[in-house]
């Protein structure tokens, strides 16, 4: 089963996360399909722009905590490491990556969206990093988030007990484009992506490459540090109690 649906329209490759029953959680299978799909689109000469979206109720609810809670500490560290490496890689893809956030972008889903080159949000979309309320620091994406909104706003978003809507995400700079009241983020993002796809690809690429250097300069080192803090945090009894809620039933009763 493929967890990413693929469409192409006017040189825009639409990659839609397609696991609505799990709210497009970023588990092992989803990560594998996203990696393969982005890699294939980046090498396709018929594609000028990549658009990442989510099918179902929202963009993504973040890392699949069943994958996190069912493994040992080394496995958990590795899953976080690979998720971080994927979202960082979007800045190095040789084509613009646009994302459309309808419904919600939570936890790792927020970090995935923030790592795209252009972020389009619906006005009513819900943005939130719930990790600190569960007992741990987000394990990747914080440096990119800080590059978008500044370190003080990034810290506030990281430990905020409440979500923000698309209007606030746009005001903060977390999202670049706000959809109109009469359209979805996906519709607005596709319109924008088509305009970008019609521009000279070589000039679009050099523009992306020029600015990507400043965005990604510290990201790998800072993700490694965040992941180490994350692993330290999830050993705490509060985090362990919350992780138990996400265990498959047979594992929880074993």
ROGU-44121 format. One line per 5 residues: number of its first residue (from 0); their letters; for each residue x, y, z of C-alpha. Coordinates in pm, whole numbers, plus 32768, in hexadecimal, padded with zeros to 4 digits. Layout:
<rodos>
NUM) A) X Y Z | ... $
</rodos>
This chain:
<rodos>
0) XXXXX) 8000 8000 8000 | 807F 8159 7FA3 | 8057 826B 80A4 | 8093 838A 7FAD | 7FAA 83CD 7E88 $
5) XXXXX) 8044 8473 7D57 | 7FAD 855C 7C54 | 804F 8644 7B57 | 7FB3 8783 7AD5 | 8060 888E 7A01 $
10) XXXXX) 81BE 8820 7A6D | 8157 8814 7BDC | 817D 86C0 7C84 | 807D 86A2 7D9D | 80ED 85B1 7EAC $
15) XXXXX) 7FCE 857E 7F9F | 8003 84BC 80E1 | 7EEF 83BA 80D5 | 7EC1 8315 8225 | 7D89 83CA 82A1 $
20) XXXXX) 7D2F 82BE 83A1 | 7E76 8312 8456 | 7E57 8487 840D | 7F83 846A 8321 | 806B 8416 8440 $
25) XXXXX) 81DB 840B 83E2 | 822D 829F 8423 | 8327 81B6 837D | 824D 816E 824B | 81EC 82D9 8214 $
30) XXXXX) 8357 8348 8232 | 83C4 8240 8135 | 82BA 82AA 803A | 8303 841C 8066 | 8477 83E5 8032 $
35) XXXXX) 843B 831A 7EF6 | 8335 8408 7E6B | 83FE 8545 7EA4 | 8537 84A3 7E13 | 847C 8431 7CDE $
40) XXXXX) 83D6 8586 7CAA | 8521 863D 7CD7 | 85B8 8575 7BBA | 848D 858D 7ACF | 84C9 8688 79B7 $
45) XXXXX) 834F 86AF 798A | 8333 8739 7AED | 8394 889E 7B48 | 82F3 88BD 7CA0 | 829D 87C1 7DB2 $
50) XXXXX) 8162 87F9 7E80 | 8138 8737 7FC7 | 7FD9 871D 8056 | 7F09 8635 812C | 7DD2 8570 80D3 $
55) XXXXX) 7CC1 854E 81D7 | 7C81 862F 8302 | 7DD0 86DF 830C | 7F38 8702 829A | 7FE4 862A 83A0 $
60) XXXXX) 7FBE 85E1 8513 | 8137 85B2 852F | 8218 848F 8587 | 8164 8343 85B4 | 8186 8310 872A $
65) XXXXX) 8139 819E 8704 | 8289 817F 8655 | 832E 8249 8769 | 8290 8198 8892 | 82B3 8033 8813 $
70) XXXXX) 842E 8038 87DD | 8559 8055 88C2 | 860D 819C 8901 | 8708 816A 87E5 | 85F0 8123 86ED $
75) XXXXX) 8536 825A 875F | 866D 8330 8734 | 869D 82A1 85D6 | 8535 82E0 8567 | 8555 844A 85D7 $
80) XXXXX) 86A7 8469 852B | 861B 83EE 83DF | 84E8 84CB 83F3 | 85CA 85F5 8436 | 86AD 859A 8314 $
85) XXXXX) 8581 8587 822A | 84EF 86DA 8283 | 8649 877B 826B | 867C 86DF 8113 | 855A 87A7 8084 $
90) XXXXX) 8635 88DE 8083 | 872E 8825 7FA6 | 8635 879D 7EA6 | 8682 883E 7D56 | 851B 88B2 7D2B $
95) XXXXX) 843A 8990 7DFF | 836F 88D1 7F03 | 821F 896F 7F55 | 8138 88E8 8062 | 7FC5 8912 80A3 $
100) XXXXX) 7F46 8900 8208 | 7DD3 88BE 8228 | 7D3B 8842 836E | 7E6D 8828 844D | 7FE8 8813 845A $
105) XXXXX) 8053 8784 85A8 | 81A4 8725 863C | 8281 8691 852E | 8176 86F0 842F | 81AD 885D 848B $
110) XXXXX) 8325 882D 8467 | 82F5 8787 8313 | 8220 88AB 829B | 830E 89B3 8325 | 8431 890C 826E $
115) XXXXX) 838F 8936 8119 | 83F8 8A5C 8041 | 829D 8AF6 8032 | 818F 8AB2 8135 | 801F 8AF0 80E6 $
120) XXXXX) 7F21 8AD9 81FF | 7DA9 8AD8 8216 | 7D22 8BE3 82FE | 7C82 8AE9 83EB | 7DA6 89F3 83E9 $
125) XXXXX) 7E27 8991 8542 | 7F9F 89A8 8581 | 8033 891B 86C1 | 8167 8879 875A | 80D6 879D 8872 $
130) XXXXX) 821D 86EF 88CC | 827D 87BC 89FE | 8122 8786 8A94 | 8161 860F 8A6F | 82B3 8627 8B18 $
135) XXXXX) 83BD 864F 8A0C | 8469 874C 892B | 841F 872F 87B5 | 853C 865E 8729 | 8570 870F 85DB $
140) XXXXX) 8517 8846 8517 | 8542 8949 8629 | 865D 8A04 857D | 8595 8A1D 843B | 8468 8A93 8502 $
145) XXXXX) 8543 8B9E 85A6 | 85C1 8C07 844C | 8458 8C43 83E5 | 83CA 8CF5 8515 | 84F8 8D56 85EC $
150) XXXXX) 857A 8CA7 8725 | 848B 8D47 8820 | 8354 8CF6 8756 | 83DC 8B98 8710 | 8407 8B5D 8886 $
155) XXXXX) 82A9 8BE0 88CA | 8216 8AF9 87C3 | 82DE 89D2 884A | 8251 89E0 89A9 | 80FF 8A7E 8967 $
160) XXXXX) 7FE1 89B2 89FF | 7EF5 8A2C 88EF | 7EEA 8A21 8775 | 7EEB 8B4B 868A | 7E19 8B72 8551 $
165) XXXXX) 7E87 8BB7 83EE | 7E5A 8D2D 8416 | 7F54 8D34 8536 | 8040 8C43 8484 | 8045 8D31 835D $
170) XXXXX) 8077 8E63 843C | 81A2 8DBC 84E6 | 8243 8D55 839C | 8210 8BE2 83DE | 813D 8BE2 82A2 $
175) XXXXX) 8191 8CB4 816F | 803A 8CBE 80CC | 7EDC 8CC7 8160 | 7DC7 8C2E 8092 | 7C93 8D02 8049 $
180) XXXXX) 7B54 8CC0 810F | 7ABE 8C0E 7FE2 | 7BD5 8B18 7F93 | 7C9B 8A04 8034 | 7E0E 8A1E 8075 $
185) XXXXX) 7E42 8910 7F70 | 7D8D 89DD 7E68 | 7E53 8B15 7EBF | 7F9A 8A52 7EC9 | 7F5A 89B2 7D75 $
190) XXXXX) 7F11 8B03 7CD8 | 8053 8B91 7D69 | 811B 8A5B 7D04 | 80A1 8A6F 7B9E | 8116 8BD8 7B88 $
195) XXXXX) 8269 8B75 7C13 | 827E 8A49 7B26 | 824E 8B31 79FC | 8386 8BFC 7A51 | 84E2 8BA5 79C6 $
200) XXXXX) 8546 8A72 7A93 | 86BA 8AC5 7A98 | 867D 8C1C 7B33 | 8589 8B8B 7C31 | 8690 8A87 7C8F $
205) XXXXX) 87A8 8B80 7CC3 | 86BF 8C57 7D97 | 866C 8B2A 7E71 | 87D9 8AC7 7E8E | 8846 8C26 7EF1 $
210) XXXXX) 8751 8C42 8012 | 8760 8AD4 807D | 88C5 8B04 80FA | 8858 8BF3 820D | 8729 8B1F 826B $
215) XXXXX) 87E5 89D5 828E | 8937 8A4B 8313 | 8903 89C9 8477 | 87D7 88E6 844A | 8888 8794 8456 $
220) XXXXX) 8951 87E4 858F | 8825 887C 863F | 8746 8754 85E4 | 8846 8668 867A | 8849 8733 87BC $
225) XXXXX) 86CC 8742 87C9 | 86B5 85CB 8790 | 87A3 8588 88B1 | 86D2 8667 8995 | 859A 85B5 8916 $
230) XXXXX) 8628 845E 8972 | 868A 84E4 8AC7 | 852A 856A 8AFA | 846D 842F 8A98 | 851D 8369 8BA9 $
235) XXXXX) 8464 8441 8CA8 | 8337 839E 8D4E | 8245 84A7 8CCA | 82AD 8467 8B62 | 82A8 82ED 8B94 $
240) XXXXX) 8145 82FC 8C1A | 80D6 83C2 8AE9 | 818B 82DB 89F6 | 80D3 81B0 8A8A | 7F8F 8243 8A08 $
245) XXXXX) 8007 820E 88A3 | 807A 80A6 88C3 | 7FB8 7FA4 87F8 | 7EC5 7EF3 88DF | 7F6F 7DA0 88CD $
250) XXXX) 80C0 7E3F 8925 | 802B 7F04 8A44 | 7F9D 7DC6 8ADD | 80D3 7CF2 8AA5 $
</rodos>
